[in-house]
Amino acid sequence: MNGITQSTALWYTSRATGVVSLLLLTAVVLLGVLVNRQGRLPGLPRFVVTGLHRNLSLLGLAFVAIHVITAILDPYVTIRIVAIVIPFASAYKAFWLGLGAISLDVVLALILTSLARARMSRRLWRSLHWLSYVAWVSALVHSLGSSNDLHSGVLLYMAIACTLAVIAAVAWRITHAGREIPREERAAATLAMMSPARAAQTRGTPRDDARPRVPGSSASGNRAPENVR
């Protein structure tokens, strides 16, 4: 059985870090899909979810960096540095490596926008982060097409599991989206719950027309008689 040698170490490292990168990117996408509009997961406070999402993203970026560097250094194929960030610029498997470049570019953009989130509107930030699906799909197809590692065995089952997990999470999110009150409507819903009319309905408070009238008061309120003003 052939083991890892000095000539194949870069090849194995590139493949292994590529697989780990796909798993981490899948975890980041799943976490982003499953959190509710308040940025929480059941049983976890918001700061834990935020930190977990950020750390997984940075860890995934680190593995992607190792994956890319070892692929460039591997003497088995020639991949130019420009092909890392410019899609379809590689002479070797241009389409499949181009998808990997698209995924890397989108991931970098998402991380940069997350670091600058305090300076961006929430609507713009959420709109940009829809691109995480583009990054994940590009990474998955890149992994399937750039090598034969994911075409059979355990790695094929892993790719199928990642795909089914994301599809199930998206389906769950769509199903439960209508049950959540949008942020723009929360204030109105809170005021409606606090309004006197709502309180009368929920606590049985007597209405104005059921209260005893003060002599001289009008139907619209307890105004004082003219001779008292």
C-alpha positions in Angstrom: 0.0 0.0 0.0 1.3 3.4 -1.0 1.8 5.8 2.0 2.3 9.5 2.2 5.7 10.4 0.8 7.4 13.7 0.3 6.2 13.9 -3.3 2.6 13.2 -2.4 2.3 15.1 0.9 1.1 18.3 -0.8 -1.4 16.3 -2.8 -2.9 14.7 0.3 -2.9 17.9 2.3 -4.7 19.8 -0.5 -7.4 17.1 -0.7 -7.8 16.7 3.0 -8.1 20.5 3.7 -10.5 20.7 0.8 -12.8 18.2 2.4 -12.6 19.9 5.8 -13.3 23.2 4.2 -16.5 21.9 2.6 -17.6 20.5 6.0 -16.9 23.8 7.7 -18.7 25.8 5.0 -21.7 23.5 5.3 -21.7 24.0 9.1 -21.6 27.8 8.6 -24.5 27.7 6.1 -26.6 25.5 8.3 -26.0 27.7 11.3 -27.0 30.8 9.3 -30.2 29.1 8.1 -31.3 27.7 11.4 -30.9 30.9 13.5 -34.1 32.9 13.9 -34.5 36.6 13.2 -33.1 37.5 16.6 -29.9 35.7 15.8 -30.6 32.9 18.3 -30.7 29.1 18.4 -33.0 27.3 20.9 -31.1 27.0 24.1 -28.2 29.2 23.2 -27.8 32.9 23.9 -27.2 35.3 21.0 -23.5 36.0 21.7 -22.7 32.3 21.7 -24.3 31.8 18.3 -22.6 34.9 16.9 -19.2 33.8 18.2 -19.7 30.2 16.9 -20.7 31.5 13.5 -17.7 33.8 13.3 -15.2 31.2 14.5 -16.4 28.6 12.1 -16.2 31.0 9.3 -12.6 32.0 10.1 -11.6 28.4 10.7 -13.1 27.5 7.3 -11.2 30.3 5.7 -7.9 29.1 7.2 -8.5 25.6 5.8 -9.4 27.1 2.4 -6.1 29.0 2.5 -4.1 25.8 3.2 -6.1 24.0 0.5 -5.3 26.7 -2.1 -1.6 27.1 -1.1 -0.9 23.4 -1.2 -2.7 23.1 -4.5 -0.4 25.8 -6.0 2.8 24.3 -4.6 1.9 20.7 -5.7 4.2 20.0 -8.7 1.7 17.5 -10.1 -0.2 20.3 -11.8 0.5 23.9 -12.6 -2.0 26.4 -11.1 -1.2 30.0 -11.4 -1.8 32.4 -8.5 -4.1 34.6 -10.5 -6.5 31.6 -10.9 -7.1 31.7 -7.2 -9.2 34.8 -7.3 -10.1 35.2 -11.0 -12.6 32.6 -12.0 -11.9 30.4 -15.0 -8.4 31.8 -15.5 -6.7 28.4 -14.9 -5.4 26.3 -17.8 -6.0 23.2 -15.7 -9.7 22.2 -15.3 -10.7 25.8 -15.9 -14.4 25.3 -15.1 -14.1 23.3 -11.9 -11.3 25.5 -10.5 -13.2 28.6 -11.6 -16.1 27.5 -9.4 -13.6 27.2 -6.5 -12.4 30.7 -7.2 -16.0 32.0 -7.1 -16.6 30.3 -3.8 -13.4 31.8 -2.3 -14.2 35.3 -3.6 -17.7 35.2 -2.1 -16.5 33.8 1.2 -13.9 36.6 1.5 -16.6 39.2 0.7 -18.9 37.7 3.3 -16.2 37.8 6.0 -15.2 41.4 5.2 -18.8 42.5 5.3 -19.3 40.7 8.6 -16.3 42.6 10.1 -17.8 45.8 8.8 -21.4 44.9 9.9 -21.6 47.8 12.4 -21.2 50.3 9.6 -23.8 48.7 7.4 -27.6 48.6 7.5 -29.1 45.3 8.6 -31.1 45.1 5.3 -27.9 45.4 3.2 -26.0 43.0 5.3 -28.7 40.3 5.1 -29.0 40.8 1.4 -25.3 40.3 0.8 -25.3 37.2 3.0 -27.7 35.5 0.6 -24.6 34.9 -1.4 -23.5 32.3 1.1 -25.6 29.9 -0.8 -23.7 30.7 -4.0 -20.4 30.1 -2.1 -21.6 26.7 -0.8 -23.0 25.4 -4.1 -19.9 26.5 -5.9 -17.7 24.8 -3.4 -19.7 21.6 -3.5 -19.7 21.4 -7.3 -16.0 22.4 -7.4 -15.2 19.5 -5.0 -17.2 17.0 -7.1 -15.7 18.1 -10.4 -12.1 18.9 -9.6 -11.1 15.4 -8.4 -12.4 11.9 -8.1 -12.2 11.8 -4.3 -15.9 12.5 -3.8 -17.2 10.1 -6.5 -17.3 7.0 -4.3 -16.9 5.7 -0.8 -17.2 7.6 2.4 -16.5 11.0 0.8 -19.4 10.6 -1.6 -21.7 9.8 1.3 -20.3 12.9 3.1 -21.2 15.1 0.1 -24.7 13.6 -0.1 -25.1 14.2 3.7 -24.0 17.8 3.4 -26.4 18.4 0.5 -29.4 16.8 2.3 -28.6 18.7 5.5 -28.7 22.1 3.7 -31.8 21.2 1.8 -33.6 20.1 5.0 -32.5 23.2 6.8 -33.7 25.5 4.1 -37.1 23.6 3.9 -37.4 23.9 7.7 -36.6 27.6 7.6 -39.2 28.3 4.8 -41.8 26.4 6.8 -41.2 28.3 10.0 -40.6 31.8 8.4 -44.2 32.7 8.5 -44.5 32.1 12.2 -41.9 34.8 13.1 -42.9 38.4 13.4 -40.7 40.6 11.2 -38.5 43.1 13.0 -40.4 46.0 11.3 -43.7 44.7 12.8 -42.6 44.0 16.3 -43.1 47.6 17.6 -46.6 47.7 16.1 -47.4 44.3 17.6 -46.1 45.4 21.0 -48.1 48.6 21.0 -51.2 46.7 20.0 -50.7 44.4 22.9 -50.3 47.4 25.2 -53.2 49.5 23.9 -56.3 50.1 26.1 -58.6 48.3 23.5 -56.4 45.2 23.6 -56.2 45.4 27.4 -60.0 45.6 27.6 -60.3 42.5 25.5 -57.7 40.5 27.3 -58.3 41.5 30.9 -62.0 42.2 30.8 -61.7 46.0 31.5 -65.1 47.7 31.2 -65.6 49.8 28.2 -66.3 53.5 28.3 -70.0 53.0 27.5 -70.3 50.6 30.5 -68.9 53.1 33.0 -71.3 55.3 35.0 -71.7 58.7 33.3 -70.8 61.9 35.2 -73.7 64.4 35.0 -72.9 67.0 32.3 -70.3 64.8 30.5 -70.6 64.1 26.8 -70.5 60.7 25.2 -67.0 61.3 23.9 -65.5 61.9 27.3 -65.9 63.3 30.8 -65.9 67.0 29.9 -66.7 69.5 32.6 -69.9 71.6 32.2 -69.5 75.0 30.6 -70.3 76.9 33.8 -67.5 75.2 35.7 -64.8 76.2 33.2 
